[in-house]
């Protein structure tokens, strides 16, 4: 098998295609199955949450009313109508209160939940009241299922039974079987695998057919053609209209064979077109090719030499016997260029030549021979003689020029030291050297004048720069003081602005408190009015009670009269009326006590009426005072509102002043920076004028100026304050040059 893979391209392509298609289809099938499983599980989770929400909605109202029978009916209905669905309702302690499975009631809900994460989420939900965002997978019997948790919150409708202290009363747990979903997933997985295997086989067969048609056959044909090229047949070619890699390979093959033929023709054309004497040898130095120029130089014909004679037999050079350049080139593999020698012709005539040689190598670097050039340099040798004669004549001229140049060098040495009083010597030969001496003298005159003028101008510039520097120093100090003063004013205004802002805030707070006091006083007046009304009603009630007490007194008086009459009648009756007399006595005592009690009640009522009247008067006085307070507080509130508005306007004005002062401060700071720059520039100008003076002092002219100036500089602290900026005067000066200087 490995031998077939190494030998046949078609087998390699087929194996690569099988691996590639299998990987792609495998990944595709896996992703498809995974996506389907994920979608089905998500839908199952959503369905479980919907069932739990519907269950909670159906039992919420009955539970709020305490209708246990209706709750049990709803759970039984869920069990009967939804196969594989179980519902449990537990209290805060996880004890089952209601269940679709009656046997589970009063048991712990933890016995019916087999997912540890679900149990932890249940405990957390009973504490916080927040339901989990997803369902939990677990086993329901031997089948896979989903468990959904929902909290039963303690709402207002439940306060009558459970109070309001607990946030969560219990939980609703709904368990649903998802065995059908797993069966569906297994069925889809098998279908996808079957489709994938069939697709892989189809793609492999199609790929095998196409690889044979598009790759194997063209590459086999290309291999046959390249074998013919390897044997030296460059007439082969292939035709194709393909634009893929195979087509590009075939086109490149055709281009390669054409280039090889072109290079062979080019080499032959180059070999035949060389006009200099030229020949090629094998490693044994037998001449395999020579051109007509070499025939003419040596006197031998091609038929006499090619393949028959050695190179040293036809050249007969002096270096063939001692140090052969051609032999060195072939043996060392390096090119030998420009070696002189003598070639002897057949008639014995010696010809001066320059020889060059180089090895002939194949692609591996193996030397197969050499090619050699010989150039007749008879004319060059004669030209060398002529040049030597001309060189002798030029030597005399050189000595003359050297002498004149030495004098000029001496003159320029003096000039380099600053002596501008020396001049070049003119010998009167009226040649170029005399002309050069005249121009040099004219140049020295012009330079002396320019240096003298520069000295005078530099002295004036230095004096003016010193004055500007001193004035700038004073201006900088005043500007700095002004900037400090403006900064202090700005700081004071900012502080005053902060105080005014704080006062405005405090005034606003007082305004709010005043408004609150007005509202409170109005509320107090209203309460006082209510108190007066209540006391008036108490007064009316007291009057009615007084009337009732008076009625009781009248009844008591009548009772006394009746008891008196009864006593009289009992006395008349004698022994028979003793019992009646006792009753009459009791009635009389009762009437007396009633009279006394009525008197006490009447006294208390009269006293209460007096106090109520006093309270009414006091409340009326309080109400009047509250009305006055309300009026005063309202006026105070209005005044405070006006103060608040005025404070706001004052704050805006101060802020505007502060902004203006800040702008002034900014402008002053900019002016200070500008003054510092100006001071720095003035000092630089003074320094540069001093440098110019120092430079011009080194020159000696016919007129010397004695003017001097003392440079002045800014104080060091002001120079340090200046911000670094672009140097003033760093560019080329814009000068109006005089005609003489332009000529120089």
C-alpha positions as CSV (number, residue, x, y, z in Angstrom):
1,X,0.0,0.0,0.0
2,X,2.8,2.4,0.9
3,X,4.5,1.5,-2.4
4,X,1.4,2.5,-4.3
5,X,1.1,5.8,-2.5
6,X,4.7,6.7,-3.3
7,X,4.4,5.6,-6.9
8,X,1.0,6.9,-8.1
9,X,-0.1,10.5,-7.8
10,X,-3.7,9.4,-8.2
11,X,-3.5,7.3,-5.0
12,X,-2.1,10.2,-3.1
13,X,-4.8,12.6,-4.3
14,X,-7.5,9.9,-3.5
15,X,-6.1,9.4,0.1
16,X,-5.9,13.2,0.6
17,X,-9.5,13.6,-0.7
18,X,-10.8,10.8,1.5
19,X,-9.2,12.3,4.6
20,X,-10.3,15.9,3.7
21,X,-13.9,14.9,2.9
22,X,-14.1,12.7,6.0
23,X,-12.9,15.5,8.2
24,X,-15.3,18.1,6.6
25,X,-18.3,15.8,6.6
26,X,-17.5,14.6,10.1
27,X,-17.3,18.2,11.4
28,X,-20.4,19.2,9.5
29,X,-22.4,16.2,10.9
30,X,-21.1,16.8,14.4
31,X,-22.1,20.5,14.3
32,X,-25.5,19.7,12.8
33,X,-26.2,17.0,15.5
34,X,-25.0,19.4,18.2
35,X,-27.1,22.2,16.9
36,X,-30.2,20.0,16.7
37,X,-29.6,18.7,20.2
38,X,-29.1,22.2,21.5
39,X,-32.3,23.5,19.8
40,X,-34.4,20.5,21.1
41,X,-33.1,21.0,24.6
42,X,-33.8,24.7,24.5
43,X,-37.3,24.1,23.3
44,X,-37.8,21.4,26.0
45,X,-36.5,23.9,28.7
46,X,-38.9,26.6,27.4
47,X,-41.8,24.1,27.4
48,X,-41.0,23.0,30.9
49,X,-40.9,26.7,32.1
50,X,-44.3,27.3,30.3
51,X,-45.8,24.3,32.0
52,X,-44.5,25.5,35.4
53,X,-45.9,29.0,34.8
54,X,-49.3,27.7,33.7
55,X,-49.4,25.4,36.7
56,X,-48.5,28.3,39.0
57,X,-51.2,30.5,37.4
58,X,-53.9,27.8,37.8
59,X,-53.2,27.3,41.6
60,X,-52.3,30.9,42.5
61,X,-55.9,32.1,43.1
62,X,-57.1,28.9,44.9
63,X,-54.1,29.0,47.2
64,X,-54.7,32.7,48.0
65,X,-58.3,31.9,49.0
66,X,-57.2,28.7,51.0
67,X,-59.1,26.4,48.6
68,X,-57.0,23.3,49.1
69,X,-59.5,21.1,47.2
70,X,-59.2,23.2,44.1
71,X,-55.4,23.1,44.3
72,X,-55.5,19.3,44.5
73,X,-57.9,19.1,41.6
74,X,-55.6,21.2,39.4
75,X,-52.6,19.0,40.2
76,X,-54.5,15.9,39.5
77,X,-55.7,17.4,36.2
78,X,-52.0,18.0,35.3
79,X,-51.2,14.4,36.1
80,X,-54.0,13.0,34.0
81,X,-53.8,15.4,31.0
82,X,-50.0,15.6,30.7
83,X,-48.2,12.3,30.5
84,X,-44.8,12.2,32.2
85,X,-45.4,15.5,34.1
86,X,-45.3,15.6,37.9
87,X,-46.0,18.7,40.1
88,X,-45.1,19.3,43.8
89,X,-45.8,22.3,46.1
90,X,-43.7,22.5,49.2
91,X,-43.6,25.0,52.1
92,X,-40.6,27.0,53.3
93,X,-39.1,24.0,55.0
94,X,-39.2,21.9,51.7
95,X,-42.0,19.7,53.0
96,X,-44.5,18.7,50.3
97,X,-48.0,20.2,50.9
98,X,-49.6,19.4,47.5
99,X,-48.5,16.9,44.9
100,X,-49.8,15.2,41.7
101,X,-48.6,12.0,43.5
102,X,-50.7,11.8,46.7
103,X,-48.1,9.5,48.3
104,X,-45.5,12.3,48.3
105,X,-47.5,14.6,50.5
106,X,-45.8,15.4,53.9
107,X,-42.5,14.1,52.6
108,X,-39.4,16.2,52.0
109,X,-39.1,17.5,48.5
110,X,-35.4,16.6,48.5
111,X,-36.3,12.9,48.1
112,X,-37.9,13.7,44.7
113,X,-35.1,15.9,43.2
114,X,-31.9,14.0,42.2
115,X,-29.9,16.9,40.8
116,X,-27.6,18.4,43.4
117,X,-27.5,21.8,41.5
118,X,-31.3,21.8,41.5
119,X,-31.4,21.2,45.3
120,X,-29.0,24.0,45.9
121,X,-31.0,26.3,43.7
122,X,-34.2,25.3,45.5
123,X,-32.6,26.3,48.8
124,X,-31.4,29.6,47.4
125,X,-34.8,30.3,45.8
126,X,-36.6,29.7,49.1
127,X,-34.2,32.3,50.7
128,X,-34.2,35.0,48.0
129,X,-37.4,34.4,46.1
130,X,-35.6,34.5,42.7
131,X,-36.3,31.7,40.3
132,X,-33.5,30.0,38.4
133,X,-33.2,31.1,34.7
134,X,-33.2,27.5,33.4
135,X,-34.4,24.0,34.0
136,X,-32.3,21.1,35.4
137,X,-31.8,17.8,33.7
138,X,-32.2,14.6,35.9
139,X,-33.7,11.2,35.9
140,X,-37.4,10.7,36.4
141,X,-37.5,7.0,37.2
142,X,-35.3,5.5,34.5
143,X,-36.0,8.1,31.9
144,X,-34.3,11.5,31.4
145,X,-36.3,14.5,32.6
146,X,-36.3,18.2,33.3
147,X,-37.0,19.9,36.7
148,X,-38.4,23.5,36.8
149,X,-38.4,25.5,40.0
150,X,-40.7,28.5,40.7
151,X,-41.0,30.4,44.0
152,X,-44.4,30.9,45.7
153,X,-44.1,34.5,46.9
154,X,-45.9,35.9,49.9
155,X,-48.1,38.5,48.2
156,X,-50.7,40.9,49.8
157,X,-53.5,38.4,49.1
158,X,-51.8,35.9,51.4
159,X,-51.1,38.2,54.4
160,X,-54.4,37.2,56.0
161,X,-53.1,33.6,56.5
162,X,-49.3,33.9,56.6
163,X,-48.7,37.4,57.7
164,X,-46.2,39.7,56.0
165,X,-42.9,38.7,57.7
166,X,-41.9,36.0,55.2
167,X,-41.0,36.9,51.6
168,X,-41.3,33.3,50.2
169,X,-44.0,30.8,51.3
170,X,-42.7,27.8,49.4
171,X,-41.9,26.5,45.9
172,X,-43.6,24.9,42.9
173,X,-41.6,22.1,41.3
174,X,-42.6,20.6,37.9
175,X,-40.8,17.6,36.6
176,X,-41.2,16.6,32.9
177,X,-40.0,13.5,31.0
178,X,-37.9,14.2,27.9
179,X,-37.4,10.6,26.8
180,X,-39.2,11.5,23.5
181,X,-36.7,14.2,22.9
182,X,-33.8,11.8,23.4
183,X,-35.4,9.3,21.0
184,X,-35.8,12.1,18.4
185,X,-32.1,13.1,18.9
186,X,-30.9,9.5,18.4
187,X,-33.1,9.2,15.3
188,X,-31.7,12.4,13.8
189,X,-28.2,11.4,14.7
190,X,-28.6,8.1,12.8
191,X,-30.1,9.9,9.8
192,X,-27.3,12.4,9.7
193,X,-24.6,9.7,10.0
194,X,-26.2,7.7,7.2
195,X,-26.5,10.8,5.0
196,X,-22.9,11.8,5.8
197,X,-21.5,8.3,5.0
198,X,-23.3,8.3,1.7
199,X,-22.1,11.9,0.9
200,X,-18.5,10.9,1.7
201,X,-18.7,7.9,-0.6
202,X,-20.3,10.0,-3.4
203,X,-17.7,12.8,-3.0
204,X,-14.8,10.2,-2.9
205,X,-16.0,8.6,-6.2
206,X,-16.6,12.0,-7.8
207,X,-13.2,13.2,-6.6
208,X,-11.5,10.1,-7.9
209,X,-13.0,10.4,-11.3
210,X,-12.2,14.1,-11.6
211,X,-8.6,13.6,-10.3
212,X,-8.0,11.0,-13.0
213,X,-9.4,13.2,-15.7
214,X,-8.0,16.6,-14.6
215,X,-4.7,15.6,-12.8
216,X,-3.4,12.1,-13.4
217,X,-3.7,12.0,-17.2
218,X,-2.2,15.5,-17.8
219,X,0.7,14.8,-15.3
220,X,1.4,11.4,-16.9
221,X,1.6,13.1,-20.4
222,X,3.8,15.8,-18.9
223,X,6.1,13.3,-17.4
224,X,6.6,11.6,-20.8
225,X,7.4,14.9,-22.4
226,X,9.9,15.9,-19.7
227,X,11.7,12.5,-20.2
228,X,12.2,13.4,-23.9
229,X,13.5,16.8,-22.9
230,X,15.9,15.2,-20.5
231,X,17.3,13.1,-23.5
232,X,17.9,16.3,-25.5
233,X,14.8,16.5,-27.6
234,X,13.7,20.1,-27.2
235,X,11.1,19.9,-30.0
236,X,8.4,18.6,-27.7
237,X,5.4,20.8,-26.6
238,X,1.9,20.4,-25.1
239,X,-1.4,22.1,-25.9
240,X,-3.9,23.0,-23.2
241,X,-6.7,25.6,-22.6
242,X,-6.8,25.0,-18.8
243,X,-6.1,28.0,-16.5
244,X,-5.6,26.0,-13.2
245,X,-2.3,24.8,-11.7
246,X,-2.0,21.9,-14.2
247,X,-2.6,24.3,-17.1
248,X,0.0,26.7,-15.7
249,X,2.5,23.8,-15.3
250,X,2.0,22.8,-18.9
251,X,2.4,26.4,-20.1
252,X,5.5,26.8,-18.0
253,X,6.8,23.5,-19.5
254,X,6.3,24.9,-23.0
255,X,8.0,28.2,-21.9
256,X,10.9,26.3,-20.4
257,X,11.6,24.2,-23.5
258,X,11.4,27.3,-25.7
259,X,13.8,29.2,-23.4
260,X,16.2,26.3,-23.4
261,X,16.2,26.3,-27.2
262,X,16.5,30.1,-27.3
263,X,19.5,29.9,-24.9
264,X,21.2,27.3,-27.0
265,X,20.6,29.5,-30.1
266,X,21.8,32.5,-28.1
267,X,25.0,30.8,-27.0
268,X,25.7,29.7,-30.6
269,X,25.0,33.2,-31.9
270,X,27.2,34.7,-29.2
271,X,30.0,32.3,-30.0
272,X,29.8,33.0,-33.7
273,X,29.6,36.8,-33.2
274,X,32.7,37.3,-31.1
275,X,35.1,39.4,-33.1
276,X,38.1,39.0,-30.9
277,X,40.3,35.8,-31.1
278,X,38.4,33.2,-29.1
279,X,38.6,29.4,-28.6
280,X,37.2,26.7,-26.4
281,X,39.1,23.7,-24.9
282,X,38.2,20.6,-23.0
283,X,39.8,19.7,-19.6
284,X,42.9,18.3,-21.5
285,X,43.3,21.7,-23.3
286,X,42.4,20.2,-26.7
287,X,40.9,22.9,-28.8
288,X,37.2,22.1,-29.5
289,X,36.3,25.4,-31.2
290,X,38.1,28.4,-32.6
291,X,36.8,31.5,-34.5
292,X,38.1,33.1,-37.6
293,X,39.8,35.9,-35.7
294,X,42.0,33.3,-34.0
295,X,42.7,31.7,-37.4
296,X,43.9,35.1,-38.7
297,X,46.1,35.7,-35.6
298,X,47.8,32.3,-35.4
299,X,47.8,31.3,-39.1
300,X,46.1,27.9,-38.4
301,X,42.8,26.9,-39.9
302,X,39.8,25.4,-38.0
303,X,40.2,22.0,-39.8
304,X,43.8,21.8,-38.7
305,X,43.1,22.6,-35.0
306,X,39.6,21.6,-33.7
307,X,39.8,18.3,-31.9
308,X,43.4,17.7,-33.0
309,X,45.8,20.2,-31.4
310,X,46.4,21.6,-27.9
311,X,46.0,25.3,-27.3
312,X,49.7,25.8,-26.5
313,X,50.6,24.2,-29.9
314,X,48.9,27.0,-31.9
315,X,49.5,30.0,-29.6
316,X,53.2,29.3,-28.8
317,X,53.2,32.1,-26.2
318,X,56.0,32.8,-23.8
319,X,53.7,32.1,-20.8
320,X,52.7,28.6,-22.1
321,X,56.0,27.2,-21.0
322,X,56.2,29.0,-17.6
323,X,52.9,30.2,-16.2
324,X,49.9,29.3,-18.4
325,X,46.9,31.6,-17.6
326,X,44.4,29.2,-19.4
327,X,45.6,26.3,-17.3
328,X,45.2,28.3,-14.1
329,X,41.6,29.2,-15.1
330,X,40.6,25.6,-15.9
331,X,42.3,24.0,-12.9
332,X,41.3,26.7,-10.3
333,X,37.8,27.3,-11.6
334,X,38.3,31.0,-11.4
335,X,38.3,33.6,-14.2
336,X,41.7,35.1,-15.2
337,X,41.4,38.6,-16.8
338,X,43.9,41.0,-18.4
339,X,47.1,39.0,-18.5
340,X,49.7,40.3,-21.0
341,X,51.9,38.1,-23.1
342,X,53.4,37.4,-26.6
343,X,51.9,35.2,-29.3
344,X,54.1,33.8,-32.0
345,X,52.5,33.3,-35.4
346,X,53.4,30.5,-37.9
347,X,56.0,32.8,-39.6
348,X,57.6,33.5,-36.3
349,X,56.3,37.1,-35.9
350,X,55.6,38.1,-32.3
351,X,52.4,39.9,-31.4
352,X,51.7,41.6,-28.0
353,X,48.3,40.4,-26.6
354,X,46.1,40.5,-23.5
355,X,44.6,37.1,-22.6
356,X,41.5,36.2,-20.4
357,X,40.2,32.8,-19.5
358,X,37.3,31.3,-17.6
359,X,36.2,27.7,-16.8
360,X,33.1,26.1,-18.4
361,X,31.0,24.5,-15.6
362,X,27.8,22.5,-15.5
363,X,25.0,23.0,-13.0
364,X,26.8,21.0,-10.3
365,X,30.0,23.0,-10.6
366,X,32.0,20.4,-12.5
367,X,34.5,21.8,-14.9
368,X,34.1,20.6,-18.5
369,X,36.7,22.8,-20.1
370,X,37.4,26.5,-20.6
371,X,36.8,29.4,-23.0
372,X,39.6,31.9,-23.7
373,X,40.0,35.3,-25.3
374,X,43.1,36.8,-26.9
375,X,43.2,40.5,-27.9
376,X,45.9,42.1,-30.1
377,X,47.3,45.1,-28.3
378,X,49.8,46.3,-30.9
379,X,48.1,49.7,-31.3
380,X,47.9,50.1,-27.5
381,X,51.6,49.5,-27.1
382,X,52.4,52.1,-29.7
383,X,50.0,54.5,-28.0
384,X,51.9,54.0,-24.7
385,X,55.1,55.2,-26.3
386,X,53.4,58.3,-27.5
387,X,51.9,59.0,-24.1
388,X,55.3,58.7,-22.4
389,X,56.7,61.4,-24.7
390,X,53.8,63.7,-24.0
391,X,54.3,63.1,-20.2
392,X,57.8,64.4,-20.4
393,X,56.6,67.6,-21.9
394,X,53.9,68.0,-19.4
395,X,56.4,67.5,-16.5
396,X,58.1,70.8,-17.3
397,X,54.7,72.6,-17.3
398,X,53.8,70.9,-14.0
399,X,56.9,72.1,-12.3
400,X,56.1,75.7,-13.4
401,X,52.5,75.4,-12.2
402,X,53.7,73.8,-8.9
403,X,56.0,76.8,-8.2
404,X,53.2,79.3,-8.8
405,X,50.7,77.2,-6.7
406,X,53.2,77.1,-3.9
407,X,53.3,80.9,-3.8
408,X,49.5,81.0,-3.8
409,X,49.4,78.4,-1.0
410,X,51.8,80.6,1.0
411,X,49.5,83.6,0.3
412,X,46.4,81.7,1.4
413,X,48.2,80.6,4.5
414,X,48.7,84.2,5.5
415,X,45.0,85.0,4.6
416,X,43.9,82.0,6.8
417,X,45.6,83.6,9.7
418,X,43.7,86.9,9.2
419,X,46.3,88.9,7.3
420,X,44.5,90.6,4.4
421,X,47.3,93.0,3.6
422,X,49.3,90.5,1.4
423,X,48.7,90.2,-2.4
424,X,49.4,87.6,-5.1
425,X,52.6,88.0,-7.3
426,X,52.0,88.8,-11.0
427,X,55.0,87.7,-13.2
428,X,53.8,89.4,-16.4
429,X,53.5,86.2,-18.6
430,X,49.9,87.0,-19.2
431,X,48.9,83.4,-18.8
432,X,46.1,81.9,-16.7
433,X,48.1,82.0,-13.5
434,X,48.6,85.8,-13.9
435,X,44.9,86.2,-14.5
436,X,44.2,84.1,-11.4
437,X,46.5,86.2,-9.3
438,X,44.7,89.4,-10.5
439,X,41.3,88.0,-9.5
440,X,42.7,86.9,-6.1
441,X,44.0,90.4,-5.4
442,X,40.7,91.9,-6.4
443,X,38.9,89.4,-4.1
444,X,41.2,90.3,-1.2
445,X,40.5,94.0,-1.7
446,X,36.7,93.3,-1.6
447,X,37.0,91.1,1.5
448,X,39.0,93.7,3.4
449,X,36.3,96.3,2.7
450,X,33.5,93.9,3.7
451,X,35.3,92.9,7.0
452,X,35.8,96.6,7.8
453,X,32.1,97.4,7.2
454,X,31.1,94.3,9.2
455,X,33.2,95.4,12.2
456,X,31.5,98.9,12.2
457,X,28.0,97.5,11.8
458,X,28.6,94.8,14.5
459,X,29.6,97.5,17.0
460,X,26.4,99.4,16.4
461,X,24.3,96.3,16.6
462,X,25.9,95.3,19.9
463,X,25.2,98.7,21.5
464,X,21.6,98.7,20.3
465,X,21.1,95.1,21.4
466,X,22.4,95.9,24.9
467,X,19.9,98.8,25.2
468,X,17.0,96.6,24.0
469,X,18.1,93.9,26.5
470,X,18.1,96.4,29.4
471,X,14.6,97.8,28.4
472,X,13.2,94.3,28.0
473,X,14.5,93.4,31.4
474,X,12.6,96.2,33.0
475,X,9.5,95.4,31.0
476,X,9.7,91.8,31.9
477,X,9.9,92.6,35.6
478,X,6.8,94.9,35.4
479,X,4.9,92.3,33.4
480,X,5.7,89.7,36.0
481,X,4.4,91.9,38.8
482,X,1.3,92.7,36.9
483,X,0.6,89.0,36.3
484,X,1.1,88.3,40.0
485,X,-1.4,91.1,40.9
486,X,-4.0,89.8,38.4
487,X,-3.6,86.3,39.7
488,X,-4.3,87.6,43.3
489,X,-7.4,89.5,42.1
490,X,-8.6,86.3,40.2
491,X,-8.1,84.2,43.3
492,X,-10.0,86.8,45.5
493,X,-12.9,86.9,42.9
494,X,-13.0,83.1,42.8
495,X,-13.2,82.9,46.6
496,X,-15.9,85.6,46.6
497,X,-17.8,83.7,43.9
498,X,-17.6,80.5,46.1
499,X,-19.0,82.4,49.1
500,X,-21.8,84.0,47.1
501,X,-22.7,80.6,45.6
502,X,-22.8,79.1,49.1
503,X,-25.0,82.0,50.3
504,X,-27.3,81.5,47.3
505,X,-27.6,77.8,48.2
506,X,-28.3,78.6,51.9
507,X,-30.9,81.2,50.9
508,X,-32.5,78.6,48.7
509,X,-32.6,76.2,51.6
510,X,-34.1,79.0,53.9
511,X,-36.7,79.7,51.2
512,X,-37.7,76.1,51.2
513,X,-37.9,76.0,55.0
514,X,-40.0,79.2,55.0
515,X,-42.4,77.6,52.4
516,X,-42.5,74.5,54.6
517,X,-43.3,76.7,57.7
518,X,-46.1,78.4,55.8
519,X,-47.6,75.0,54.9
520,X,-47.2,73.8,58.5
521,X,-48.8,77.0,59.9
522,X,-51.7,76.6,57.5
523,X,-52.1,73.0,58.5
524,X,-52.0,74.2,62.2
525,X,-54.7,76.7,61.4
526,X,-56.8,74.0,59.9
527,X,-56.3,71.8,62.9
528,X,-57.2,74.7,65.2
529,X,-60.5,75.1,63.2
530,X,-61.2,71.5,63.5
531,X,-60.6,71.7,67.3
532,X,-63.0,74.6,67.6
533,X,-65.6,72.7,65.7
534,X,-65.1,69.7,68.0
535,X,-65.4,71.8,71.1
536,X,-68.6,73.4,69.8
537,X,-70.0,69.9,69.3
538,X,-68.8,69.0,72.9
539,X,-70.5,72.1,74.2
540,X,-73.8,71.2,72.5
541,X,-73.5,67.6,73.8
542,X,-72.9,69.0,77.3
543,X,-76.0,71.1,77.1
544,X,-78.1,68.1,76.0
545,X,-76.6,66.1,78.9
546,X,-77.6,69.0,81.3
547,X,-81.1,68.8,80.0
548,X,-81.2,65.1,80.5
549,X,-79.8,65.5,84.1
550,X,-82.6,68.1,84.7
551,X,-85.1,65.5,83.5
552,X,-83.6,63.0,85.8
553,X,-83.9,65.5,88.7
554,X,-87.6,65.9,87.9
555,X,-88.1,62.1,87.8
556,X,-86.2,61.8,91.1
557,X,-88.4,64.5,92.6
558,X,-91.5,62.7,91.4
559,X,-90.1,59.5,92.7
560,X,-89.6,61.1,96.1
561,X,-93.3,62.2,96.1
562,X,-94.4,58.8,95.1
563,X,-92.3,57.2,97.9
564,X,-93.7,59.7,100.3
565,X,-97.3,58.8,99.3
566,X,-96.4,55.2,99.5
567,X,-95.1,55.6,103.0
568,X,-98.3,57.5,104.0
569,X,-100.4,54.7,102.5
570,X,-98.3,52.1,104.3
571,X,-98.8,53.8,107.6
572,X,-102.5,53.8,106.9
573,X,-102.4,50.1,106.1
574,X,-100.7,49.2,109.4
575,X,-99.2,45.8,109.6
576,X,-100.3,44.9,106.1
577,X,-98.4,47.9,104.7
578,X,-95.1,47.2,106.3
579,X,-93.6,45.5,103.3
580,X,-94.8,48.2,101.1
581,X,-93.4,50.8,103.5
582,X,-90.0,49.1,103.2
583,X,-90.1,49.3,99.4
584,X,-91.2,52.9,99.6
585,X,-88.2,53.6,101.9
586,X,-85.8,51.9,99.5
587,X,-87.3,53.9,96.6
588,X,-86.8,57.1,98.6
589,X,-83.2,56.2,99.3
590,X,-82.7,55.5,95.6
591,X,-84.3,58.8,94.6
592,X,-82.1,60.6,97.1
593,X,-78.9,59.0,95.7
594,X,-80.1,59.7,92.2
595,X,-80.6,63.3,93.1
596,X,-77.1,63.5,94.6
597,X,-75.6,61.8,91.5
598,X,-77.5,64.1,89.2
599,X,-76.2,67.1,91.1
600,X,-72.6,65.8,90.8
601,X,-73.0,65.1,87.1
602,X,-74.5,68.5,86.6
603,X,-71.7,70.1,88.4
604,X,-69.1,68.2,86.4
605,X,-70.9,69.1,83.1
606,X,-71.1,72.8,84.1
607,X,-67.4,72.7,84.9
608,X,-66.6,71.0,81.6
609,X,-68.7,73.5,79.7
610,X,-66.7,76.3,81.4
611,X,-63.4,74.6,80.4
612,X,-64.7,74.0,76.9
613,X,-65.6,77.6,76.6
614,X,-62.1,78.5,77.8
615,X,-60.6,76.1,75.3
616,X,-62.7,77.5,72.5
617,X,-61.5,81.0,73.4
618,X,-57.9,79.7,73.6
619,X,-58.1,77.9,70.2
620,X,-59.7,81.0,68.6
621,X,-56.8,83.1,69.9
622,X,-54.3,80.4,68.7
623,X,-56.0,80.4,65.2
624,X,-55.8,84.2,65.0
625,X,-52.1,84.1,66.0
626,X,-51.5,81.3,63.4
627,X,-53.1,83.4,60.7
628,X,-50.8,86.3,61.7
629,X,-47.8,83.9,61.7
630,X,-48.8,82.6,58.2
631,X,-49.0,86.2,56.9
632,X,-45.6,87.1,58.4
633,X,-43.9,83.8,57.2
634,X,-45.4,84.4,53.7
635,X,-43.9,87.9,53.6
636,X,-40.5,86.4,54.8
637,X,-40.7,83.7,52.1
638,X,-41.4,86.3,49.4
639,X,-38.4,88.4,50.7
640,X,-36.2,85.3,50.8
641,X,-37.3,84.4,47.2
642,X,-36.3,87.9,46.1
643,X,-32.9,87.5,47.9
644,X,-32.4,84.1,46.2
645,X,-33.1,85.6,42.8
646,X,-30.8,88.6,43.5
647,X,-28.1,86.1,44.8
648,X,-28.4,84.2,41.5
649,X,-28.0,87.4,39.5
650,X,-25.1,88.4,41.6
651,X,-23.4,85.0,41.2
652,X,-23.8,85.3,37.4
653,X,-22.3,88.8,37.5
654,X,-19.4,87.7,39.6
655,X,-18.8,84.7,37.3
656,X,-18.7,87.0,34.3
657,X,-16.2,89.3,36.1
658,X,-14.2,86.2,37.0
659,X,-14.1,85.1,33.4
660,X,-13.1,88.6,32.3
661,X,-10.3,88.6,34.9
662,X,-9.2,85.1,33.8
663,X,-9.0,86.4,30.2
664,X,-7.0,89.4,31.3
665,X,-4.7,87.1,33.3
666,X,-4.3,84.9,30.2
667,X,-3.4,87.9,28.0
668,X,-0.9,89.2,30.7
669,X,0.7,85.7,30.9
670,X,1.0,85.7,27.1
671,X,2.5,89.2,27.2
672,X,4.9,88.0,29.9
673,X,5.9,85.1,27.8
674,X,6.3,87.3,24.7
675,X,8.5,89.8,26.8
676,X,10.6,86.9,28.0
677,X,11.0,85.7,24.4
678,X,11.9,89.2,23.3
679,X,14.4,89.5,26.1
680,X,16.0,86.2,25.1
681,X,16.1,87.2,21.5
682,X,17.7,90.6,22.5
683,X,20.4,88.8,24.5
684,X,21.0,86.4,21.6
685,X,21.3,89.4,19.3
686,X,23.9,90.9,21.6
687,X,25.7,87.6,21.9
688,X,25.7,87.2,18.1
689,X,27.0,90.7,17.6
690,X,29.8,90.0,20.1
691,X,30.6,86.8,18.2
692,X,30.7,88.8,15.0
693,X,33.1,91.3,16.6
694,X,35.3,88.4,17.8
695,X,35.3,86.9,14.3
696,X,36.3,90.2,12.7
697,X,39.0,91.0,15.2
698,X,41.0,88.2,13.8
699,X,41.4,90.0,10.4
700,X,44.1,92.5,9.8
701,X,43.1,95.3,7.4
702,X,44.4,98.6,6.4
703,X,41.9,100.5,8.7
704,X,41.2,99.2,12.2
705,X,38.1,100.3,14.2
706,X,38.6,100.9,17.9
707,X,34.9,100.9,18.9
708,X,34.0,98.4,21.6
709,X,30.8,97.5,23.4
710,X,30.0,95.8,26.6
711,X,27.3,93.1,26.1
712,X,24.5,93.1,28.6
713,X,22.4,90.1,29.5
714,X,19.1,89.4,31.3
715,X,19.1,88.2,34.9
716,X,19.4,84.4,35.0
717,X,16.0,83.9,36.8
718,X,14.2,85.7,34.0
719,X,16.0,83.7,31.3
720,X,15.0,80.4,33.1
721,X,11.4,81.5,33.2
722,X,11.2,81.9,29.4
723,X,9.6,79.0,27.7
724,X,11.7,77.2,25.0
725,X,10.7,78.4,21.6
726,X,12.1,78.4,18.1
727,X,15.4,80.2,18.0
728,X,15.2,83.8,16.7
729,X,17.6,84.4,13.8
730,X,18.4,80.7,13.2
731,X,17.5,81.1,9.5
732,X,19.6,82.8,6.8
733,X,19.5,86.6,7.0
734,X,17.9,88.6,4.3
735,X,20.7,90.9,3.3
736,X,20.9,93.4,0.4
737,X,24.3,92.4,-1.0
738,X,26.5,95.0,-2.6
739,X,27.7,94.4,-6.1
740,X,31.3,93.6,-5.1
741,X,30.3,91.0,-2.6
742,X,28.0,89.3,-5.2
743,X,31.0,89.2,-7.5
744,X,33.1,87.5,-4.8
